[in-house]
Amino acid sequence: MIRTSGSVRRLVRGGGAVVAAVALTAAGTAWACPPEPPGAQTEKSASEAEGAGGARHSGHYHRTAATGAKSEAIKGVRRVGGVTDAKGAISLMFIDYGHGRHKRTIMYATGTFGLKAYDVSADPRVPKLVGQLNMPGMWETEDTDFDPERKIIYLSRDPRAFGGNTQTGESGIYVVDASKPESLRHVTYVKVPAGHTTTCVNDCRYLWTGGPAKANWMPADWGGRPVWVTDVRDPAKPKVFEDPIDTGRNDGKTDYTHDIQVDSDGVAWASGRGGVRGYHTSGRHYDPVKKRWRTAKAWDPVPYAGGGLDEATTNSTFMHNSYRATGWTRNQAADPRRWGDGKLLYVTEETFNDGCASDGLLVIASLKGSYRGEGWRSTPEDPFRLHTVGTWGVAGKEGSDPKSDDCSAHYFDVRNGVLVQSFYAQGTRFLDVRDPTNPRQIAYYRPADAASWQPYWHGRYVYVADNTRGVDVLEPTFR
């Protein structure tokens, strides 16, 4: 049964008025916001301590860019194309339409401009703009998810969108019909208590939405927003569940759940402050916390594995996103014959400390010892931590700019043992992770004005959503 509490009710009602206040048009010029919404760095929530070193993460925090001449570096790849009219880009998606010789692929870019559709069928190096839904001032659409069957895109609205803030701003989900890329259609909007990221679970019949920092009406002992579940079986009438999930994630404290990735076995991995925890969302499984067999549901998942990351090998407790190679993707990262099928987690630690060397890392951790609910019973007095197998950071590495201190790891994608990851101003890095104890850089692309947010393997190319440049299309030459 879907219920709506009084506090949540304030956020779920009245979506129509919000939509009317936002420019949702199919043409015109979209205004691009700066990399962080105006005023976000001055909010109280943006300066809350997070993990070791007092690092900050209220969504995204950027230092002031270094002054003076800027360098650039490239090795093992070449830029073969891209689009600059997607400046403000945060996330990309690739959706196929039709079959056979009639098949075409549309790349969707989301960002501070809203949503843009590019046809990459004729020439993947030169995406052609075919449609757009303008939402000037939108934030944040990070890691935007979509339903490939029903051709629906779910845009997550952060409370800082359109000049808002984390204390009082409105958050929610825009449902967009992308069945016709040339005529993108806004279907509906639903208020949700969280709104930094939104992820499909259970074949996109349900959504998990998390983050950012808490609103002023939320419990005082929360450190951030957990996950709220939305039923979108009828996408025109989304229904938000009252009770949040992934609570108590930070040694028993309910804290900021940043994003969710669903692996090929259907396990949903929730990353945020306090680590990464995986959940079954369907099927019958043994619940190691309740100590009984039960049926997992999207709104009542069954704990699987995971927990906090070892502070001795990371620079904070804030984990941004993750990846688990298992099932049909088991051969994409480390050799499963040596490291096991799905036994490792690849995790982005996003944090900005004083100095590049202490910024967020790529962390590879073992799930060993976490299958009995240890990550759900962890407390400050008796903490549970995953064992770190390996880490990699951009500071001091070949191709890096020593004058820049915008060095945190961000989103990544993995294919055939190569992990490609964004490092903001330090560009896009290609890492050989077949030996997880020793990730090795094999290529990089760092233009002088880089603001690399998320890279995507697609076909023979890597597409990079760059918040300053738009979209860069890279062709690997290292093999």
C-alpha positions in Angstrom: 0.0 0.0 0.0 1.3 3.5 -0.9 0.9 6.0 1.9 1.7 9.6 2.3 2.7 11.1 5.6 1.9 14.7 6.6 5.5 15.9 6.1 5.9 14.2 2.8 2.5 15.4 1.7 3.8 18.9 1.7 6.2 17.9 -1.0 4.1 15.5 -3.0 1.2 17.8 -3.7 1.1 20.8 -6.0 3.3 19.6 -8.8 1.3 21.4 -11.4 2.1 24.8 -10.0 5.8 24.1 -10.1 5.7 22.9 -13.7 3.9 26.0 -14.7 6.6 28.1 -13.2 9.4 26.3 -15.2 10.0 26.9 -18.9 9.3 23.5 -20.4 9.5 24.3 -24.1 10.7 22.5 -27.2 12.6 25.4 -28.7 14.7 28.5 -27.8 18.0 29.1 -26.1 18.7 27.6 -22.7 20.6 29.6 -20.1 23.4 27.6 -18.5 24.1 27.9 -14.8 27.5 27.8 -13.3 28.9 24.4 -12.1 27.2 24.9 -8.7 23.8 26.6 -8.3 24.1 30.2 -7.2 24.4 30.4 -3.4 25.0 26.7 -2.9 28.5 27.1 -1.4 27.2 29.7 1.1 24.5 27.5 2.5 25.1 26.0 5.9 24.6 22.5 4.6 27.4 23.0 2.1 30.0 23.5 4.9 29.0 20.6 7.1 31.9 18.3 7.9 32.0 15.1 5.9 34.4 12.3 6.8 38.0 12.9 7.5 39.5 16.3 6.8 36.2 18.2 7.0 35.5 17.6 3.3 32.3 19.0 1.8 29.6 17.5 -0.3 26.2 19.2 -0.4 25.7 18.0 -4.0 28.9 19.3 -5.6 31.4 21.7 -4.2 34.1 23.3 -6.4 37.1 25.3 -5.4 37.9 28.5 -7.2 39.7 27.7 -10.4 43.5 28.3 -10.3 44.6 31.5 -12.0 47.3 31.9 -14.6 47.9 30.0 -17.9 46.2 26.6 -18.1 47.9 23.6 -19.6 46.4 20.6 -21.4 47.4 17.0 -21.9 46.4 14.0 -24.0 47.7 10.5 -24.4 46.3 7.2 -25.8 43.1 8.8 -27.1 42.1 11.4 -29.6 39.2 13.7 -29.7 37.2 13.0 -32.9 34.2 15.1 -32.3 31.6 16.4 -29.9 29.0 19.2 -29.4 29.6 22.5 -27.7 25.9 23.5 -27.6 25.5 21.2 -24.6 27.6 23.3 -22.2 26.4 22.7 -18.7 26.2 18.9 -19.5 26.0 16.6 -16.5 24.8 13.3 -17.8 24.3 11.3 -21.0 22.0 8.5 -22.1 21.9 6.4 -25.3 18.5 5.0 -26.4 17.9 2.9 -29.5 14.8 3.3 -31.7 13.7 0.8 -34.4 15.4 -2.3 -35.7 17.6 -3.4 -38.6 18.4 -0.8 -41.2 15.8 1.5 -39.6 17.5 1.5 -36.2 18.8 4.7 -34.9 20.5 5.8 -31.7 19.7 9.0 -29.8 22.1 10.4 -27.3 20.3 12.4 -24.6 22.3 15.1 -22.7 20.9 16.5 -19.5 22.2 19.5 -17.6 21.5 23.0 -16.5 19.7 23.5 -19.8 17.3 20.7 -19.3 17.3 17.9 -21.9 18.7 17.7 -25.4 18.4 14.9 -28.0 21.2 14.2 -30.5 21.1 11.6 -33.3 24.4 9.7 -33.4 23.3 7.2 -36.0 24.8 8.7 -39.2 28.1 9.8 -37.6 28.7 9.0 -34.0 31.5 11.6 -33.9 29.2 14.4 -34.8 26.0 14.2 -32.8 23.1 16.0 -34.5 20.7 18.0 -32.4 17.1 16.8 -33.2 15.1 17.9 -30.1 15.2 19.6 -26.8 13.2 20.3 -23.6 14.4 23.6 -22.2 14.5 23.9 -18.4 16.9 26.8 -17.7 18.3 26.7 -14.2 17.6 22.9 -13.8 19.7 21.0 -11.2 20.9 18.4 -11.1 20.0 15.5 -13.4 23.1 13.7 -12.4 23.3 10.1 -13.7 19.9 10.4 -15.3 18.0 7.1 -15.8 15.5 6.0 -18.3 13.1 3.2 -19.3 14.4 1.8 -22.6 11.1 0.0 -23.4 8.6 2.7 -22.6 11.0 5.4 -23.8 10.6 7.5 -20.6 13.3 9.7 -19.1 13.2 10.6 -15.4 14.8 13.9 -14.6 15.7 14.4 -10.9 15.2 17.8 -9.5 17.5 18.8 -6.7 16.1 21.3 -4.1 18.7 23.8 -5.4 17.2 23.9 -8.8 15.8 27.2 -10.1 17.5 29.2 -7.4 16.4 27.1 -4.4 18.4 25.7 -1.5 18.7 22.5 0.4 16.9 23.8 3.5 13.6 25.0 1.8 13.9 24.2 -1.9 11.6 21.8 -3.7 12.7 18.4 -5.0 11.0 15.9 -7.2 11.0 14.0 -10.5 10.0 15.2 -14.0 8.6 12.4 -16.2 9.4 12.9 -19.9 8.0 11.0 -22.9 11.0 10.4 -25.2 9.1 8.1 -27.7 9.6 10.9 -30.3 13.0 12.5 -29.9 12.0 15.4 -32.0 9.0 16.1 -29.8 10.0 15.5 -26.2 6.9 15.7 -24.1 6.7 16.5 -20.4 4.2 14.0 -18.9 4.0 15.0 -15.3 6.0 16.1 -12.2 5.8 14.6 -8.7 7.3 16.1 -5.6 9.6 13.8 -3.7 11.4 14.5 -0.4 14.7 13.7 -2.1 15.9 14.8 -5.5 19.6 14.7 -6.2 19.6 11.5 -8.2 16.9 9.1 -9.4 17.5 5.5 -10.5 15.3 2.8 -12.0 14.8 -0.5 -10.2 12.7 -3.5 -11.1 12.7 -2.8 -14.9 11.9 0.9 -14.3 8.6 0.2 -12.6 9.9 1.9 -9.5 12.4 4.7 -8.9 14.8 5.2 -6.0 15.6 8.9 -5.3 18.3 10.1 -2.9 20.1 13.2 -1.6 21.2 15.9 -1.1 21.7 17.5 2.3 18.6 17.4 4.5 15.8 20.0 4.5 15.1 22.0 7.6 11.9 20.1 8.3 13.7 16.7 8.4 14.8 15.0 11.7 17.5 16.9 13.5 19.7 13.7 13.9 19.8 13.1 10.1 23.0 13.9 8.3 21.4 13.9 4.9 18.5 12.5 2.9 18.1 8.8 2.5 16.1 7.1 -0.4 12.4 7.5 -1.3 10.7 5.1 -3.6 8.2 6.1 -6.3 5.8 3.8 -8.1 5.9 4.6 -11.8 4.0 1.6 -13.2 1.7 4.2 -14.4 4.2 6.9 -15.4 1.4 9.5 -15.7 0.4 9.0 -12.1 3.6 8.5 -10.0 3.0 7.5 -6.3 5.6 8.2 -3.6 5.9 5.8 -0.7 5.8 7.5 2.7 8.7 5.7 4.4 12.3 6.2 3.2 14.7 3.3 2.8 18.5 2.9 3.2 18.2 4.6 6.6 20.9 4.2 9.3 23.6 3.9 6.6 26.3 5.8 8.5 27.1 3.6 11.5 23.5 3.6 12.4 22.8 7.3 11.5 20.5 8.1 8.7 22.6 10.1 6.2 23.0 11.3 2.7 22.4 8.5 0.1 23.9 10.0 -3.1 23.2 7.5 -5.9 22.2 4.0 -6.8 23.6 1.6 -9.4 21.8 -1.6 -10.3 24.1 -4.5 -11.3 23.4 -7.2 -13.8 22.1 -9.5 -11.1 19.5 -6.9 -10.1 21.2 -5.8 -6.8 20.7 -2.1 -6.1 23.9 -0.5 -4.7 23.3 2.6 -2.7 26.3 4.9 -2.2 26.6 7.8 0.1 28.0 9.1 3.4 28.9 6.0 5.3 29.8 3.7 2.4 28.0 1.4 -0.1 25.2 -1.1 0.7 23.5 -3.5 -1.7 19.9 -4.6 -1.7 17.7 -7.2 -3.4 14.6 -5.5 -4.7 12.7 -8.5 -6.0 12.6 -12.3 -5.5 12.8 -14.3 -2.3 16.0 -14.0 -0.3 17.4 -14.5 3.2 17.4 -11.3 5.2 20.5 -11.3 7.3 19.2 -8.4 9.4 15.7 -9.7 10.2 17.2 -13.3 10.1 14.4 -14.8 8.0 13.5 -15.5 4.4 11.2 -13.0 2.8 10.2 -11.5 -0.5 12.1 -8.4 -1.5 10.2 -5.4 -2.9 11.3 -2.1 -4.3 9.8 -0.3 -1.3 10.9 -3.0 1.2 14.3 -4.4 -0.1 16.3 -7.2 1.5 19.9 -6.3 2.6 22.5 -8.2 0.6 26.1 -7.0 1.3 28.3 -3.9 1.7 29.2 -1.4 4.3 31.5 1.4 5.1 34.9 1.9 3.5 38.2 1.8 5.5 39.0 5.4 6.5 42.7 4.5 6.6 42.7 4.0 2.8 40.3 6.8 1.9 40.1 10.5 2.5 36.5 10.7 3.6 33.4 8.6 4.3 31.5 10.0 1.3 31.0 7.4 -1.5 29.5 8.8 -4.6 28.7 5.9 -6.9 29.7 2.2 -7.4 29.9 -0.7 -9.8 29.9 -4.4 -9.3 31.0 -6.7 -12.1 28.8 -9.8 -11.9 26.6 -12.0 -14.0 26.9 -11.1 -17.7 29.3 -8.2 -16.8 31.6 -10.4 -14.7 34.5 -10.2 -17.2 34.4 -6.4 -17.5 36.7 -5.6 -14.6 39.1 -7.8 -12.7 39.6 -11.4 -13.7 36.7 -13.3 -12.0 38.7 -16.5 -12.1 41.0 -14.9 -9.5 38.9 -12.4 -7.8 35.5 -14.1 -8.0 32.2 -13.2 -9.7 30.9 -10.1 -8.1 33.2 -10.1 -5.1 34.6 -6.6 -5.6 33.1 -3.2 -5.5 34.5 -0.3 -7.6 33.6 2.9 -5.8 34.0 6.7 -6.4 34.9 8.6 -3.3 34.0 12.2 -3.9 35.5 14.7 -1.6 37.4 18.0 -1.7 40.0 18.4 1.0 42.8 20.9 1.3 45.2 19.9 -1.5 44.8 17.7 -4.5 46.6 14.7 -2.8 43.8 14.3 -0.3 40.9 14.6 -2.6 38.5 11.7 -3.6 39.8 8.5 -5.0 38.8 5.5 -7.0 38.4 2.8 -4.4 38.3 -1.0 -5.0 37.0 -2.9 -2.1 36.2 -6.6 -1.3 32.7 -7.6 -0.2 34.1 -10.5 1.8 32.7 -10.6 5.3 29.8 -8.3 4.6 27.1 -10.8 3.6 25.6 -11.3 7.1 24.2 -7.8 7.6 27.4 -6.4 9.1 27.0 -3.1 7.2 23.5 -2.6 8.8 24.7 -3.4 12.4 27.8 -1.1 12.3 28.0 1.5 15.0 30.6 4.1 16.0 31.6 1.9 19.0 31.7 -1.3 16.9 32.3 -0.2 13.3 32.3 -2.6 10.3 34.5 -1.7 7.3 35.1 -3.3 3.9 38.6 -4.3 3.1 40.3 -2.0 0.5 42.0 -3.9 -2.3 43.3 -0.9 -4.2 43.0 2.8 -4.8 43.9 5.3 -7.5 44.0 9.1 -7.4 44.9 11.7 -10.0 47.3 13.8 -7.9 50.8 13.7 -9.2 50.0 11.3 -12.0 51.1 11.7 -15.6 49.0 14.2 -17.5 47.8 16.0 -14.3 47.9 19.8 -13.8 49.9 20.5 -10.6 48.4 24.0 -10.5 44.8 22.6 -10.2 43.3 21.4 -7.0 40.0 20.3 -8.5 41.0 16.7 -8.4 38.2 14.6 -6.9 37.1 11.4 -8.6 33.6 11.4 -10.1 31.6 9.0 -12.3 33.1 6.2 -14.2 32.3 3.4 -16.8 33.9 0.0 -17.2 34.6 -2.1 -20.3 37.0 -5.0 -21.0 39.2 -4.3 -18.0 39.4 -0.6 -18.6 37.7 1.9 -16.3 37.3 5.4 -17.7 36.7 8.0 -15.0 36.1 11.7 -14.7 38.2 13.9 -12.5 36.7 17.3 -13.0 39.4 19.8 -14.0 41.9 16.9 -14.2 40.0 15.5 -17.1 39.1 12.0 -18.1 41.4 9.1 -17.2 41.6 5.5 -18.5 42.7 2.9 -16.0 43.6 -0.7 -16.5 41.9 -2.4 -13.5 42.4 -6.0 -14.4 44.7 -6.2 -11.4 42.6 -4.4 -8.7 45.5 -4.1 -6.3 47.3 -1.9 -8.8 45.1 0.2 -11.0 47.3 1.6 -13.8 46.7 4.7 -16.0 47.0 3.9 -19.7 45.5 7.1 -21.3 44.1 10.5 -20.5 42.4 13.5 -22.0 42.7 16.8 -20.1 41.8 19.9 -22.2 42.7 23.2 -20.7 39.1 24.0 -19.7 38.1 20.5 -18.5 35.2 20.0 -16.2 34.7 16.2 -16.8 31.7 14.9 -15.0 30.8 11.5 -16.5 32.3 9.3 -19.3 30.4 6.6 -21.2 31.6 3.8 -23.4 29.4 3.6 -26.5 30.5 1.6 -29.5 34.1 2.3 -30.3 34.0 5.7 -28.6 33.9 7.3 -25.2 31.5 10.2 -24.8 32.3 12.7 -22.0 29.7 14.9 -20.4 31.8 18.0 -19.6 30.1 20.7 -17.6 32.2 23.4 -19.3 32.7 22.1 -22.8 29.5 20.2 -23.5 30.2 16.7 -24.9 33.5 15.4 -26.1 33.8 12.3 -28.3 37.0 10.4 -27.7 38.5 7.5 -29.6 40.9 5.3 -27.7 44.2 4.6 -29.5 45.9 2.7 -26.7 44.9 -0.7 -28.2 
